[in-house]
Amino acid sequence: MPVVRDLGVLLRLRNFRRLLAVRLLSQSADGVYQIALATYVVFSPENQATPGAIASAMAVLLLPYSLIGPFAGVLLDRWQRRQVFLYGNLLRAVLACCTALLLLSSVPDWAFYVSALCVTAVNRFVLAGLSAALPRVVDPDRLVIANALSPTAGTLAATVGGALALGIRLLTDGSDAAVVLLGAALYLLSALVSLTLSRQLLGPDRGAPAVRLRHALAVTAHGLGAGFRHLAERRDAARALAAMTVMRFCYGALTVMLLMLCRYAWSDSESGGLALLGLALGFSAAGYFVAAVVSPWTVGRFGRYGWMALCAGVAAVLEPALGMTFAPEPMLAAAFVLGLVTQGAKIATDTEVQTSVDDAFRGRVFSLYDVLFNVAFVAAAGVAALVLPADGRSPAVVIAVAVLYAAVSAAMLHRGRQGRPTAAFHVKQRP
């Protein structure tokens, strides 16, 4: 099969394998850390989880990215990306150890959130850098395959990390500190693996002078404006980002619903709720894997916009059909479907952005991409907090999400019919 052959070619590329290893270790640590935060907020016996509490935690941890994201992009387009992976993961390892110490101490919740915010803030630099560096280790004709394999493998690694975190928490009788220390060890390994890559290999191209700290604010404002202008000139990339933002909003609302169902509706015990959450993560990971396998073929067959339209359309039909039962088994099937369509659409969006945006602007644009992701997710959590009952059962949320998916599908189908003649797998490099 062509897809299998192209995957084999990618995995024979030494630098691609090394960059992939950095991603896998870093995102598995992210999964561990995120589950530690989620279980502390939602499943700790001393905390009384509500949709509002979950939304507040998400806002504290994610909204600051709206400021950090553009700043990260400007610096990523001037810093050596290899060094970002090295020092970023080393810093997160140290900060994660500090978080573990706070969990073992009697400190106010705000101190824990500040520590967690510092760890997750660095994540913006690392993830945006990984996406911006990918075109430097693969050729343009295999970029769709690389986007199917690399980010999806990272998402799967985060899911595996989350499953490990759940297992350790159950084995250590609810020790969030032990889980966070596992994340610190994985961050350290990711930093060490980044040393196998050359400092100059991952770019960016040296077209601009180095940024000095005293000029950082001015450079950020100028760089953000330049990134927006560049994205406005690449309307195909802008449309794809807008569609993916709406799908992310839908995913955020359903995530809060799932957390509340696991916590209150499906189990009377903490261990039972955690086990169901772990199963949901596993089903969602299976959907990510299927998306990685089928997306290269479907993008080649339907085009990027056609594949996004199909993903959103499938979600619009199956999400209410499975979700309106509010029973564990159908909701687990829905987790699989949403994992597949969300990751499939993201693969198409990543490829559209990477092929439409010049290398000198990729860091800024992918940072804006992250900002849209996080604002949409937090906004969805806030809306869910207003309408979700304590046990998470809300037909209104399920129906509203289905309508949004249907709107995205219609918009992408319309754009696909106006589509460009360029084939998905044979993208010409811009001069």
C-alpha positions in Angstrom: 0.0 0.0 0.0 1.3 3.5 -0.8 0.6 4.7 2.7 2.5 1.9 4.3 5.4 2.5 1.9 5.5 6.2 2.7 5.4 5.5 6.4 8.3 3.1 6.0 10.3 5.8 4.1 9.6 8.4 6.9 10.7 6.0 9.6 14.0 5.4 7.7 14.8 9.1 8.0 17.1 9.4 10.9 16.3 13.0 11.8 12.6 12.4 11.5 12.9 9.5 14.0 14.8 11.6 16.4 12.3 14.5 16.2 9.5 12.0 16.7 11.2 10.6 19.8 11.4 14.1 21.3 7.7 14.5 20.6 6.7 11.1 22.0 8.5 11.6 25.3 7.4 15.2 25.7 3.8 14.5 25.0 3.7 11.4 27.1 4.9 13.6 29.9 2.2 16.1 29.1 -0.4 13.3 29.3 0.9 12.2 32.7 0.8 15.8 34.0 -2.6 16.6 32.6 -4.1 13.5 34.2 -2.5 14.5 37.5 -4.2 17.9 37.2 -7.5 16.4 36.2 -7.6 13.8 38.9 -6.6 16.4 41.5 -9.4 18.8 40.5 -12.1 16.2 39.6 -11.5 13.0 41.6 -9.7 14.0 44.8 -12.0 13.2 47.8 -11.3 16.6 49.3 -12.4 18.5 46.2 -16.1 18.7 45.3 -16.0 18.9 41.5 -18.6 20.9 39.6 -18.7 22.0 36.0 -17.8 25.5 37.2 -14.8 24.2 39.1 -13.6 22.3 36.0 -14.1 25.4 33.8 -12.2 27.6 36.3 -9.3 25.2 36.4 -9.1 25.1 32.6 -9.2 28.9 32.5 -6.4 29.2 35.0 -4.2 26.7 33.1 -5.1 27.5 29.5 -6.2 31.2 29.1 -2.7 32.6 29.8 -1.6 30.9 26.6 -3.5 33.6 24.8 -0.7 35.9 25.8 2.2 33.4 25.8 1.3 31.9 22.4 2.1 34.9 20.2 5.2 35.7 22.3 6.3 32.1 21.8 5.8 32.3 18.1 8.0 35.4 17.7 10.8 33.9 19.6 10.5 30.5 17.9 11.1 32.2 14.6 14.4 33.5 16.0 15.6 30.8 18.5 17.1 27.5 17.4 14.2 25.1 17.8 16.5 22.3 19.0 17.5 24.5 22.0 13.8 25.2 22.7 13.2 21.4 23.0 16.3 21.0 25.2 15.9 23.8 27.7 12.1 23.7 27.6 11.9 20.1 28.7 14.7 20.5 31.3 12.7 23.5 32.8 9.5 21.5 32.9 11.2 18.6 34.6 12.4 20.9 37.4 9.0 22.7 37.7 7.1 19.4 37.8 9.3 18.3 40.8 8.3 21.6 42.5 4.6 20.8 41.8 5.0 17.3 43.4 6.5 19.0 46.5 3.5 21.3 46.7 1.1 18.4 46.5 2.9 16.8 49.4 2.5 20.0 51.4 -0.4 21.8 52.9 -0.5 24.8 50.6 -3.4 26.8 49.2 -4.9 25.8 45.8 -3.6 28.9 44.1 0.0 27.9 44.8 -0.6 24.6 43.1 -2.2 26.3 40.1 0.6 28.8 39.7 3.1 25.9 39.7 1.0 23.9 37.2 0.7 27.0 35.0 4.4 27.4 34.8 4.8 23.8 33.6 2.1 24.0 31.0 3.2 27.5 29.8 6.5 26.1 28.5 4.4 23.5 26.6 3.4 26.3 24.1 7.0 26.7 23.0 7.7 23.0 22.7 4.5 22.0 20.8 4.6 25.0 18.4 8.3 24.3 17.8 7.6 20.6 17.0 5.1 21.5 14.4 7.2 24.3 12.9 10.3 22.0 12.7 8.5 19.1 11.0 9.0 20.4 7.4 12.7 20.6 8.1 13.1 16.8 8.4 10.7 15.6 5.6 10.3 16.5 2.0 7.1 18.3 0.9 5.6 15.4 -0.9 5.4 13.4 2.3 4.3 16.2 4.6 0.7 14.8 4.8 2.1 11.4 5.8 4.3 13.1 8.4 1.4 15.0 9.8 -0.6 11.8 10.0 2.1 10.0 11.9 3.9 12.6 14.0 1.2 14.6 15.8 -1.1 11.6 16.0 1.7 9.5 17.5 2.2 12.4 20.0 -1.4 12.3 20.9 -1.3 8.6 21.3 1.8 9.0 23.5 -0.1 11.5 25.6 -2.9 9.0 26.0 -0.5 6.3 27.0 1.0 8.7 29.5 -2.5 9.4 30.8 -3.2 5.7 31.2 0.1 5.2 33.1 -0.8 8.1 35.3 -4.2 6.6 36.1 -2.6 3.2 36.9 0.0 4.7 39.2 -2.6 6.8 41.0 -4.7 3.7 41.6 -1.6 1.6 42.7 -0.3 4.4 45.0 -3.7 4.9 46.7 -4.4 8.3 45.1 -0.9 9.8 45.1 -0.9 12.7 42.7 2.7 13.6 43.7 4.0 10.2 42.4 2.2 10.8 39.1 3.8 14.2 38.7 7.2 12.8 39.4 6.7 10.3 36.5 6.0 13.3 34.3 9.2 15.0 35.4 11.2 11.9 34.5 9.7 11.8 31.0 10.4 15.5 30.4 14.0 14.9 31.4 14.3 12.0 28.9 12.8 14.2 26.1 15.4 16.9 26.8 18.3 14.3 26.6 16.9 12.8 23.3 16.8 16.3 21.7 20.6 16.4 22.0 20.8 13.8 19.2 19.6 16.5 16.8 21.9 19.2 15.3 21.4 22.7 16.7 21.1 24.1 13.2 19.0 21.4 11.6 15.6 22.4 12.7 15.9 26.1 11.8 14.5 28.7 11.6 16.2 30.3 8.6 18.4 33.2 9.7 16.5 36.0 8.0 16.2 38.3 11.0 18.5 39.5 13.8 18.4 37.9 17.2 15.7 39.2 19.6 17.0 41.0 22.7 15.0 40.8 25.8 14.6 44.6 26.3 12.9 44.7 22.8 10.8 41.6 23.4 7.5 43.4 23.9 7.9 45.5 20.8 9.0 42.5 18.7 6.1 40.5 20.0 3.6 43.2 18.9 5.2 43.6 15.5 5.6 39.8 15.0 2.0 39.2 16.0 0.8 41.7 13.4 3.1 40.3 10.8 1.8 36.8 11.6 -1.8 37.9 11.2 -1.1 39.7 8.0 0.7 36.6 6.6 -2.2 34.4 7.6 -4.7 36.7 6.1 -2.9 36.4 2.8 -3.1 32.6 3.1 -6.9 32.3 3.2 -7.0 28.6 2.8 -5.0 28.2 6.0 -7.2 30.8 7.7 -10.4 28.9 6.8 -8.9 25.6 8.0 -7.9 27.2 11.3 -11.4 28.6 11.8 -13.1 25.3 11.2 -10.7 23.5 13.5 -11.3 26.1 16.2 -15.1 25.3 16.1 -14.4 21.6 16.3 -12.1 22.2 19.3 -15.0 24.1 21.0 -17.2 21.1 20.5 -14.5 18.8 21.8 -14.1 21.0 24.9 -17.8 20.9 25.8 -18.0 17.2 25.4 -14.8 16.7 27.6 -16.4 18.5 30.5 -19.5 16.4 30.1 -17.5 13.2 30.1 -15.6 14.2 33.2 -18.8 14.9 35.1 -20.4 11.6 33.9 -17.3 9.7 35.0 -17.3 11.5 38.4 -21.0 11.3 39.3 -23.2 9.5 36.9 -21.4 6.2 36.1 -19.7 5.2 39.3 -20.1 5.7 43.0 -16.4 5.4 43.7 -13.2 7.3 42.8 -11.5 4.2 41.4 -14.6 3.3 39.3 -14.7 6.8 37.8 -11.0 6.8 37.1 -11.3 3.4 35.4 -14.1 4.7 33.1 -12.1 7.8 32.3 -9.2 5.5 31.4 -11.4 3.5 29.1 -12.6 6.6 27.4 -9.0 7.7 26.8 -8.3 4.3 25.3 -11.2 4.5 22.9 -10.3 8.0 21.9 -6.7 6.9 21.3 -7.9 4.1 19.1 -9.7 6.8 17.1 -6.5 8.8 16.8 -4.7 5.7 15.5 -7.3 5.1 12.9 -7.2 8.7 11.8 -3.4 8.4 11.3 -3.9 5.3 9.1 -6.8 6.6 6.9 -6.1 10.4 6.7 -3.3 10.2 4.1 -5.5 8.2 1.7 -8.7 10.3 2.4 -6.8 13.6 2.0 -5.5 12.3 -1.3 -9.0 11.1 -2.3 -11.2 14.0 -1.1 -8.7 16.8 -0.5 -8.0 18.6 2.7 -11.3 20.4 2.9 -13.3 17.4 1.7 -11.8 15.3 4.5 -12.5 18.0 7.1 -16.1 18.1 5.8 -16.5 14.4 6.1 -15.0 14.3 9.6 -17.4 17.1 10.8 -20.3 15.5 9.1 -19.7 12.1 10.7 -19.5 13.8 14.1 -22.7 15.7 13.5 -24.6 12.4 12.8 -23.0 10.0 15.3 -22.4 12.3 18.3 -26.1 12.8 19.1 -27.0 9.2 18.1 -24.5 7.9 20.7 -24.4 10.7 23.2 -28.1 11.1 23.9 -28.2 7.8 25.8 -25.7 9.1 28.4 -24.8 5.5 29.0 -21.2 4.3 29.3 -21.0 2.0 26.3 -22.4 4.4 23.7 -20.4 7.2 25.1 -17.2 5.2 24.8 -18.1 4.6 21.1 -18.6 8.3 20.8 -15.1 8.9 22.3 -13.7 6.7 19.5 -15.6 8.6 16.8 -14.6 12.0 18.2 -11.0 10.9 18.5 -11.0 9.8 14.8 -12.7 12.9 13.4 -10.9 15.4 15.6 -7.5 14.0 14.8 -8.4 13.5 11.1 -9.4 17.2 10.8 -6.3 18.3 12.6 -4.0 16.4 10.2 -5.6 18.2 7.3 -5.4 21.5 9.1 -1.8 21.1 10.1 -0.8 20.2 6.5 -2.8 23.2 5.1 -1.0 25.6 7.4 2.5 24.1 6.9 2.2 24.2 3.1 0.5 27.6 2.9 2.7 29.5 5.4 6.3 30.5 4.7 9.0 28.9 7.0 9.9 32.3 8.5 6.3 32.7 9.8 5.5 29.1 10.8 6.4 29.6 14.5 4.1 32.6 14.8 1.2 31.0 12.9 1.4 27.8 14.8 1.4 29.8 18.1 -1.7 31.6 16.9 -3.1 28.1 16.1 -2.4 27.1 19.8 -4.1 30.3 21.0 -7.3 29.5 19.0 -7.2 26.0 20.4 -7.0 27.0 24.0 -9.5 29.9 23.9 -12.0 27.6 22.1 -11.5 24.9 24.7 -11.9 27.2 27.7 -14.9 29.0 26.1 -16.5 25.6 25.7 -15.8 24.7 29.3 -17.3 28.0 30.4 -20.5 27.4 28.4 -20.7 23.8 29.6 -20.4 25.1 33.2 -23.5 27.3 32.7 -25.8 24.6 31.2 -24.5 21.2 32.5 -26.2 19.7 35.5 -24.1 18.2 38.3 -24.2 14.7 36.8 -23.3 15.9 33.3 -26.5 14.7 31.5 -27.5 17.6 29.1 -29.4 16.9 25.9 -29.1 20.6 25.0 -25.3 20.4 24.9 -25.3 17.3 22.8 -27.7 18.8 20.3 -25.9 22.2 20.2 -22.6 20.4 19.5 -24.1 18.4 16.7 -25.4 21.6 15.1 -21.9 23.1 15.2 -20.4 20.1 13.6 -23.0 20.2 10.9 -22.2 23.9 10.2 -18.5 23.1 9.9 -19.2 20.3 7.5 -21.4 22.4 5.3 -18.8 25.3 5.2 -15.9 22.9 4.4 -17.9 21.1 1.7 -18.7 24.4 0.1 -15.0 25.5 0.2 -14.0 22.1 -1.1 -16.2 22.5 -4.2 -14.4 25.8 -4.9 -11.1 23.9 -4.2 -7.8 24.4 -5.7 -6.6 21.9 -8.4 -3.4 21.2 -6.5 -3.1 17.5 -5.5 -2.9 16.9 -1.8 0.3 14.9 -1.9 2.2 17.0 -4.4 2.5 20.4 -3.0 5.0 22.7 -4.7 7.4 24.6 -2.5 7.0 28.3 -2.3 10.0 30.3 -3.5 
